[in-house]
Amino acid sequence: MSKRRKGARPAQEFLRQHRKAVIDKVAQWTGAQRPLIKTLIETIEERVARLELRADHAREAEHLAELTAYTTALVMTYVTKGKFIQP
């Protein structure tokens, strides 16, 4: 995701569009509860909005793969360590 790029839409909009699919897949692969994953995705949505990030239309498949991988990694850290990020 990038800042201010023509041909791109707000990243928050992109995340909202794919929220359910990402939550479903991450829950399926990790065994984590959907409410936990939903809260994480909503937090990511708020952050990308504050940063005014945008999702390039030509790279949406790449963005979706990155979002899913990042979310899965954070959730697995939470499942194994009890928190999303290690200090």
Helices and strands as residue ranges (DSSP letters): E 2-3, E 8-10, H 11-30, H 34-50, E 53-56, G 57-59, H 60-81
